[in-house]
Structure formats: structure tokens, C-alpha cells
Amino acid sequence: MKSKLLQINSFLGVLLIGTLLVGCGKVNQTSSDSGSADESASGAAAGAVGGALSGSSSSGTQAFYKMNYENPTHNFWALVGRAMKPQSAYASSFCPTFLSTGSGCSTSGSNMWLTYSDCIFAGAATWNGVQEISKSSGTAACGQFPNPGANGTLYRQFVQSSGSSSPGSVDLTADNWSGVIDDSSANLSNFDNQTISAIHNGGYGAAVSFNSSGARSSITLGHHVYVTGVFDHSVSGSLSISETSGASSRQVSGTVTVYHNRLRVIGTSTFSNIVHEDICCLPVSGTITTAFSAGANVNPTAVGSLMIGKSESLTFNGCGSATYTATDGSVSNVTLHRCF
């Protein structure tokens, strides 16, 4: 009997560790995986940078946050939920962008507010919240790209309400999960209690700088992003953008810090030859390599300690498609789907 109990306890221990690894971003190593890659530290870095780029594009392309449909283990109930919703729920009018001129967009001075009310950009996620888009100079107008002009800065931040400049968050829900993009919590609620400088209005979000030619030259970003019971990342960084005014593609370089709050480890994601094109909010080529280290103030979890001194990488070969190399050296083909 004692031997049998030991076997059961051993099995439960392995099951618990396996669940933590899947829930915190470990990718299925035996087949193409289209869900967990988004939850990895490298995927979080890619999604944050992609969101800042697509959210500052004159085409009006809105960064979107969605669960994929290719992986039934992640999204069966999301598929059912989508099938049961009326088709009108997916109309673009429910999801205002700065090109919108009707309900959902309002302005005052250099500030623009976009109100998301049960809005679905793509996939199964429903958005509820308000985004403020501010430019460093000039007057914002619904229906027009809020171009800050040469040497200007465009800010993008979730706020508490329309007309407000108090940092807030946006809620994202589906039938079987709920998530938050939080731009207000001090130091992005990182597990290690490290200081992360505010970006705008005393909170976070993204600041995109434009050079003397009117092209984007750099990004500073910060978000606390989490899906309950799945992942929890505090993401911050500054990167350089190499593009010419009006170009359809650009190159991004620099580093992003991802606080893996569930495992209590810190990932430093380095962008090498990363290329973005207008048609996709995620990279189309290049590599993101994330090296993991312990925090300065809080020890990693038992599972997190296994990642210290190791690295993972995403090498992109198309719009969001990549080869993922895990910390144990195993390789899988993946597809990413989230920008925020």
C-alpha cells in the first residue's frame, strides 16, 4: 500500500509540473503548435512590439488579440461561442479605429479616445475598455490618422474612460478564458518589484517616436498582460525602428524584458534582424532569442529555476509563423496570433 501511494504521489507531481509548463508557455514539442507560442516570453515580446507598430500605422490597422482556431485543445469552446454569436457582432463598426467617424471615437485637443464595447477585432476575444491615442502636437480628428508630424511622438494607452487621461486596462473575454491588458498598475505588477519607468500619463502603454523625415524611429512600451490561469507577463522595453517614410516594411532591433510572473523568472528578449510588413502585425522574418535569469528580489518557483541560464528562440519564416526552440533544445513549428 505504501508503495502504491508513493507511485500515485509521484504521478501527481509529474502531472503538476507538466500542467505548469503548458500553462506558462511551454510549446508542444512533437507537433505544430498554434497556441502556446503566444504564451511564451518570446511570443509576448513579439506581440507587444507588433501591437505598437500596427497601432501606429497610418493605414488604420488595429493590433488585435485573438485565440487561434487551428488548435482544438485551446479553442473548442471559443469556436462554439463564435458559432453562436450573431454575424453582426463581427462588423467593423463595433471596433472603432482612428479611421472611424461615428460612435466609438471622440477627441479633444491632441487626444483621441476609442471605446470598445463588446468589440471583436478578430478571433474569439471580446474587448471592453477605452484606448487613448495622443500625439505630441496638433489636433486629433476622428477619421484621420493622428500623425504627430516630424520629430513627434504618438502615445497609445488604455485608460479608465472616454475623455479621461487616467491609465486603465482593457478586458478581453471568450467562452472559456478571460484576459486583461493593464497599463495602470505600478511597475506593471512585475513579480520582482523592480522599478519600471512610466511612459505616459503616469502609466504605461506605448510611445512611438517619429524622425525628421516623418518615419518611425523608436518604440518604448510597457504592458501587464495576463489570461487567468494561463499566463501572466509584465512586458517592457525600448527598440529602434529602421524604416523610410511611406515604406511597407521595416526592421526592428533592441531588447524587451518579460517578467514571467507565474514562474518568477525574467526573460531578456533580443530582436535580431526582425522584419515587419504592413500586412501583418507579427514579424515575417528574423529571430527573437530570450535568455532567462533569476530576479533580484524574489526567487523563482521550482519550475522556473529549471529555466535559469537557458534560452528559447522564435525564428520567423512568414506572417507569424516561426520555428520555436525551447529551453531544452527541442524544436517545433508554431504560429503566433496575438498583438496588443
C-alpha positions as a Python dict, from the first residue, in 0.01 Angstrom:
ca = {
    (1, 'M'): (0, 0, 0),
    (2, 'K'): (282, 241, 85),
    (3, 'S'): (447, 165, -249),
    (4, 'K'): (120, 233, -430),
    (5, 'L'): (78, 571, -254),
    (6, 'L'): (431, 669, -349),
    (7, 'Q'): (357, 586, -712),
    (8, 'I'): (40, 796, -704),
    (9, 'N'): (218, 1091, -541),
    (10, 'S'): (497, 1068, -797),
    (11, 'F'): (244, 1068, -1081),
    (12, 'L'): (62, 1370, -938),
    (13, 'G'): (392, 1555, -904),
    (14, 'V'): (480, 1493, -1268),
    (15, 'L'): (128, 1594, -1373),
    (16, 'L'): (151, 1919, -1175),
    (17, 'I'): (486, 2014, -1329),
    (18, 'G'): (356, 1930, -1677),
    (19, 'T'): (49, 2146, -1621),
    (20, 'L'): (262, 2440, -1506),
    (21, 'L'): (487, 2410, -1809),
    (22, 'V'): (197, 2408, -2052),
    (23, 'G'): (15, 2686, -1869),
    (24, 'C'): (322, 2907, -1866),
    (25, 'G'): (424, 2882, -2225),
    (26, 'K'): (599, 2553, -2296),
    (27, 'V'): (530, 2459, -2656),
    (28, 'N'): (427, 2111, -2764),
    (29, 'Q'): (748, 1959, -2897),
    (30, 'T'): (600, 1674, -3101),
    (31, 'S'): (381, 1863, -3346),
    (32, 'S'): (300, 2202, -3487),
    (33, 'D'): (154, 2412, -3204),
    (34, 'S'): (-56, 2724, -3254),
    (35, 'G'): (-141, 2832, -2902),
    (36, 'S'): (142, 2802, -2653),
    (37, 'A'): (390, 3001, -2860),
    (38, 'D'): (184, 3313, -2790),
    (39, 'E'): (219, 3242, -2420),
    (40, 'S'): (599, 3213, -2427),
    (41, 'A'): (817, 3506, -2321),
    (42, 'S'): (942, 3545, -2679),
    (43, 'G'): (584, 3542, -2807),
    (44, 'A'): (483, 3808, -2556),
    (45, 'A'): (770, 4029, -2673),
    (46, 'A'): (671, 3981, -3038),
    (47, 'G'): (305, 4061, -2965),
    (48, 'A'): (384, 4378, -2770),
    (49, 'V'): (615, 4519, -3037),
    (50, 'G'): (377, 4419, -3315),
    (51, 'G'): (92, 4594, -3138),
    (52, 'A'): (291, 4915, -3103),
    (53, 'L'): (379, 4909, -3473),
    (54, 'S'): (36, 4823, -3612),
    (55, 'G'): (-130, 5062, -3368),
    (56, 'S'): (80, 5350, -3502),
    (57, 'S'): (30, 5278, -3871),
    (58, 'S'): (-139, 5533, -4095),
    (59, 'S'): (-336, 5251, -4260),
    (60, 'G'): (-553, 5225, -3951),
    (61, 'T'): (-469, 4860, -3899),
    (62, 'Q'): (-561, 4777, -3542),
    (63, 'A'): (-349, 4536, -3344),
    (64, 'F'): (-569, 4251, -3233),
    (65, 'Y'): (-563, 3991, -2962),
    (66, 'K'): (-715, 3658, -3052),
    (67, 'M'): (-706, 3289, -2979),
    (68, 'N'): (-631, 3076, -3283),
    (69, 'Y'): (-875, 2828, -3431),
    (70, 'E'): (-627, 2569, -3554),
    (71, 'N'): (-569, 2414, -3212),
    (72, 'P'): (-889, 2247, -3086),
    (73, 'T'): (-745, 2177, -2741),
    (74, 'H'): (-713, 2552, -2684),
    (75, 'N'): (-1020, 2675, -2862),
    (76, 'F'): (-1307, 2426, -2885),
    (77, 'W'): (-1536, 2636, -2665),
    (78, 'A'): (-1419, 2954, -2835),
    (79, 'L'): (-1530, 2801, -3166),
    (80, 'V'): (-1869, 2714, -3019),
    (81, 'G'): (-1901, 3067, -2880),
    (82, 'R'): (-1824, 3224, -3216),
    (83, 'A'): (-2073, 2998, -3395),
    (84, 'M'): (-2348, 3103, -3156),
    (85, 'K'): (-2289, 3478, -3188),
    (86, 'P'): (-2484, 3677, -3448),
    (87, 'Q'): (-2277, 3768, -3753),
    (88, 'S'): (-2335, 4139, -3688),
    (89, 'A'): (-2120, 4108, -3375),
    (90, 'Y'): (-1817, 4087, -3601),
    (91, 'A'): (-1887, 4402, -3801),
    (92, 'S'): (-1601, 4651, -3804),
    (93, 'S'): (-1831, 4925, -3672),
    (94, 'F'): (-1825, 4750, -3336),
    (95, 'C'): (-1449, 4802, -3319),
    (96, 'P'): (-1361, 5167, -3378),
    (97, 'T'): (-1019, 5270, -3503),
    (98, 'F'): (-890, 5622, -3560),
    (99, 'L'): (-1043, 5595, -3909),
    (100, 'S'): (-1391, 5572, -3751),
    (101, 'T'): (-1611, 5880, -3762),
    (102, 'G'): (-1921, 5759, -3580),
    (103, 'S'): (-1991, 5615, -3238),
    (104, 'G'): (-1691, 5487, -3050),
    (105, 'C'): (-1446, 5765, -3141),
    (106, 'S'): (-1418, 6101, -2965),
    (107, 'T'): (-1149, 6368, -2947),
    (108, 'S'): (-1032, 6670, -2753),
    (109, 'G'): (-723, 6865, -2849),
    (110, 'S'): (-442, 6624, -2933),
    (111, 'N'): (-620, 6328, -2769),
    (112, 'M'): (-844, 6065, -2924),
    (113, 'W'): (-1046, 5801, -2737),
    (114, 'L'): (-1165, 5473, -2888),
    (115, 'T'): (-1434, 5294, -2685),
    (116, 'Y'): (-1456, 4916, -2721),
    (117, 'S'): (-1794, 4776, -2614),
    (118, 'D'): (-1828, 4401, -2676),
    (119, 'C'): (-1599, 4457, -2971),
    (120, 'I'): (-1439, 4169, -3163),
    (121, 'F'): (-1150, 4259, -3391),
    (122, 'A'): (-1069, 3900, -3484),
    (123, 'G'): (-1080, 3556, -3331),
    (124, 'A'): (-1284, 3486, -3020),
    (125, 'A'): (-1178, 3767, -2789),
    (126, 'T'): (-1432, 4033, -2693),
    (127, 'W'): (-1285, 4371, -2600),
    (128, 'N'): (-1428, 4606, -2337),
    (129, 'G'): (-1242, 4923, -2242),
    (130, 'V'): (-1109, 5252, -2374),
    (131, 'Q'): (-789, 5328, -2558),
    (132, 'E'): (-642, 5679, -2570),
    (133, 'I'): (-428, 5778, -2866),
    (134, 'S'): (-239, 6103, -2814),
    (135, 'K'): (4, 6293, -3029),
    (136, 'S'): (270, 6529, -2902),
    (137, 'S'): (134, 6822, -3106),
    (138, 'G'): (-159, 6910, -3328),
    (139, 'T'): (-532, 6842, -3309),
    (140, 'A'): (-673, 6492, -3331),
    (141, 'A'): (-978, 6424, -3550),
    (142, 'C'): (-1181, 6105, -3586),
    (143, 'G'): (-1142, 5965, -3936),
    (144, 'Q'): (-779, 6071, -3966),
    (145, 'F'): (-451, 5916, -3859),
    (146, 'P'): (-329, 6117, -3557),
    (147, 'N'): (7, 6187, -3715),
    (148, 'P'): (232, 6374, -3469),
    (149, 'G'): (448, 6503, -3755),
    (150, 'A'): (826, 6505, -3795),
    (151, 'N'): (1014, 6460, -3467),
    (152, 'G'): (683, 6396, -3289),
    (153, 'T'): (560, 6116, -3063),
    (154, 'L'): (243, 5909, -3076),
    (155, 'Y'): (119, 5761, -2747),
    (156, 'R'): (-118, 5466, -2716),
    (157, 'Q'): (-259, 5372, -2376),
    (158, 'F'): (-561, 5204, -2220),
    (159, 'V'): (-742, 5448, -1990),
    (160, 'Q'): (-1027, 5437, -1741),
    (161, 'S'): (-1294, 5604, -1954),
    (162, 'S'): (-1353, 5811, -2266),
    (163, 'G'): (-1231, 6167, -2212),
    (164, 'S'): (-1003, 6053, -1931),
    (165, 'S'): (-625, 6051, -1923),
    (166, 'S'): (-604, 5823, -1619),
    (167, 'P'): (-431, 5496, -1712),
    (168, 'G'): (-652, 5188, -1702),
    (169, 'S'): (-695, 4849, -1866),
    (170, 'V'): (-897, 4662, -2125),
    (171, 'D'): (-1077, 4333, -2057),
    (172, 'L'): (-1073, 4052, -2310),
    (173, 'T'): (-1307, 3757, -2271),
    (174, 'A'): (-1417, 3444, -2452),
    (175, 'D'): (-1630, 3149, -2352),
    (176, 'N'): (-1355, 2969, -2164),
    (177, 'W'): (-1100, 3234, -2073),
    (178, 'S'): (-1061, 3595, -1961),
    (179, 'G'): (-765, 3827, -2001),
    (180, 'V'): (-651, 4179, -1926),
    (181, 'I'): (-410, 4427, -2081),
    (182, 'D'): (-322, 4658, -1793),
    (183, 'D'): (-144, 4990, -1844),
    (184, 'S'): (-204, 5131, -1496),
    (185, 'S'): (-55, 4906, -1227),
    (186, 'A'): (263, 5037, -1063),
    (187, 'N'): (572, 4880, -1216),
    (188, 'L'): (341, 4665, -1430),
    (189, 'S'): (288, 4438, -1128),
    (190, 'N'): (615, 4258, -1201),
    (191, 'F'): (684, 3975, -956),
    (192, 'D'): (1032, 4105, -865),
    (193, 'N'): (912, 4451, -757),
    (194, 'Q'): (1160, 4617, -992),
    (195, 'T'): (1110, 4979, -1093),
    (196, 'I'): (972, 5030, -1444),
    (197, 'S'): (956, 5393, -1552),
    (198, 'A'): (618, 5534, -1656),
    (199, 'I'): (564, 5607, -2025),
    (200, 'H'): (258, 5835, -2045),
    (201, 'N'): (7, 5993, -1804),
    (202, 'G'): (193, 5834, -1513),
    (203, 'G'): (120, 5488, -1658),
    (204, 'Y'): (227, 5263, -1941),
    (205, 'G'): (129, 5171, -2297),
    (206, 'A'): (342, 5257, -2598),
    (207, 'A'): (527, 5566, -2719),
    (208, 'V'): (631, 5567, -3085),
    (209, 'S'): (879, 5832, -3196),
    (210, 'F'): (893, 5974, -3549),
    (211, 'N'): (1213, 6113, -3702),
    (212, 'S'): (1275, 6429, -3905),
    (213, 'S'): (1151, 6251, -4219),
    (214, 'G'): (824, 6152, -4056),
    (215, 'A'): (915, 5783, -4033),
    (216, 'R'): (901, 5588, -3709),
    (217, 'S'): (1238, 5563, -3537),
    (218, 'S'): (1182, 5402, -3195),
    (219, 'I'): (933, 5237, -2960),
    (220, 'T'): (909, 5243, -2582),
    (221, 'L'): (645, 5006, -2447),
    (222, 'G'): (508, 4858, -2128),
    (223, 'H'): (206, 4636, -2058),
    (224, 'H'): (94, 4389, -1795),
    (225, 'V'): (-78, 4114, -1993),
    (226, 'Y'): (-242, 3807, -1849),
    (227, 'V'): (-503, 3542, -1914),
    (228, 'T'): (-638, 3396, -1592),
    (229, 'G'): (-490, 3055, -1523),
    (230, 'V'): (-280, 3054, -1841),
    (231, 'F'): (-3, 3315, -1837),
    (232, 'D'): (99, 3640, -1667),
    (233, 'H'): (364, 3863, -1825),
    (234, 'S'): (490, 4214, -1748),
    (235, 'V'): (649, 4336, -2071),
    (236, 'S'): (867, 4646, -2114),
    (237, 'G'): (1140, 4766, -2346),
    (238, 'S'): (1280, 5018, -2592),
    (239, 'L'): (1363, 4934, -2951),
    (240, 'S'): (1490, 5105, -3265),
    (241, 'I'): (1298, 5108, -3592),
    (242, 'S'): (1464, 5137, -3930),
    (243, 'E'): (1216, 5247, -4199),
    (244, 'T'): (1170, 5514, -4461),
    (245, 'S'): (861, 5732, -4476),
    (246, 'G'): (579, 5550, -4655),
    (247, 'A'): (763, 5216, -4662),
    (248, 'S'): (561, 4893, -4642),
    (249, 'S'): (824, 4714, -4433),
    (250, 'R'): (1065, 4799, -4154),
    (251, 'Q'): (1332, 4641, -3935),
    (252, 'V'): (1323, 4635, -3556),
    (253, 'S'): (1617, 4586, -3319),
    (254, 'G'): (1670, 4605, -2944),
    (255, 'T'): (1560, 4419, -2632),
    (256, 'V'): (1238, 4361, -2441),
    (257, 'T'): (1220, 4246, -2079),
    (258, 'V'): (948, 3993, -1999),
    (259, 'Y'): (876, 3926, -1632),
    (260, 'H'): (737, 3572, -1622),
    (261, 'N'): (521, 3633, -1317),
    (262, 'R'): (394, 3279, -1276),
    (263, 'L'): (738, 3115, -1283),
    (264, 'R'): (913, 3417, -1128),
    (265, 'V'): (1190, 3440, -1385),
    (266, 'I'): (1298, 3724, -1610),
    (267, 'G'): (1338, 3687, -1985),
    (268, 'T'): (1552, 3924, -2188),
    (269, 'S'): (1430, 3906, -2548),
    (270, 'T'): (1677, 4022, -2814),
    (271, 'F'): (1541, 4116, -3158),
    (272, 'S'): (1783, 4017, -3438),
    (273, 'N'): (1705, 4115, -3798),
    (274, 'I'): (1333, 4126, -3717),
    (275, 'V'): (1129, 4248, -4016),
    (276, 'H'): (767, 4368, -4005),
    (277, 'E'): (542, 4429, -4304),
    (278, 'D'): (217, 4625, -4327),
    (279, 'I'): (15, 4311, -4395),
    (280, 'C'): (96, 4151, -4057),
    (281, 'C'): (123, 4276, -3701),
    (282, 'L'): (373, 3997, -3621),
    (283, 'P'): (724, 3955, -3765),
    (284, 'V'): (770, 3797, -4108),
    (285, 'S'): (1141, 3718, -4064),
    (286, 'G'): (1425, 3739, -3813),
    (287, 'T'): (1482, 3584, -3471),
    (288, 'I'): (1381, 3668, -3114),
    (289, 'T'): (1604, 3500, -2857),
    (290, 'T'): (1505, 3512, -2490),
    (291, 'A'): (1758, 3438, -2215),
    (292, 'F'): (1620, 3360, -1869),
    (293, 'S'): (1761, 3476, -1537),
    (294, 'A'): (1654, 3495, -1174),
    (295, 'G'): (1505, 3810, -1029),
    (296, 'A'): (1699, 4037, -798),
    (297, 'N'): (1447, 4023, -514),
    (298, 'V'): (1228, 3714, -546),
    (299, 'N'): (1338, 3355, -600),
    (300, 'P'): (1200, 3157, -895),
    (301, 'T'): (949, 2879, -850),
    (302, 'A'): (1070, 2519, -865),
    (303, 'V'): (976, 2500, -1234),
    (304, 'G'): (1116, 2846, -1303),
    (305, 'S'): (1453, 2751, -1157),
    (306, 'L'): (1489, 2493, -1435),
    (307, 'M'): (1494, 2780, -1688),
    (308, 'I'): (1769, 2988, -1528),
    (309, 'G'): (2071, 3021, -1756),
    (310, 'K'): (1881, 2879, -2053),
    (311, 'S'): (1721, 3041, -2355),
    (312, 'E'): (1442, 2995, -2608),
    (313, 'S'): (1402, 3141, -2956),
    (314, 'L'): (1148, 3213, -3229),
    (315, 'T'): (1280, 3226, -3587),
    (316, 'F'): (1013, 3367, -3817),
    (317, 'N'): (959, 3245, -4172),
    (318, 'G'): (631, 3417, -4261),
    (319, 'C'): (348, 3622, -4110),
    (320, 'G'): (350, 3498, -3751),
    (321, 'S'): (481, 3153, -3846),
    (322, 'A'): (805, 3050, -3681),
    (323, 'T'): (1033, 2776, -3561),
    (324, 'Y'): (1037, 2762, -3183),
    (325, 'T'): (1341, 2628, -2999),
    (326, 'A'): (1260, 2555, -2635),
    (327, 'T'): (1492, 2582, -2336),
    (328, 'D'): (1557, 2208, -2357),
    (329, 'G'): (1671, 2237, -2719),
    (330, 'S'): (1365, 2073, -2874),
    (331, 'V'): (1220, 2231, -3187),
    (332, 'S'): (865, 2275, -3318),
    (333, 'N'): (684, 2469, -3589),
    (334, 'V'): (444, 2726, -3444),
    (335, 'T'): (207, 3003, -3544),
    (336, 'L'): (158, 3315, -3331),
    (337, 'H'): (-167, 3511, -3328),
    (338, 'R'): (-156, 3788, -3066),
    (339, 'C'): (-63, 4151, -3090),
    (340, 'F'): (-161, 4402, -2823),
}
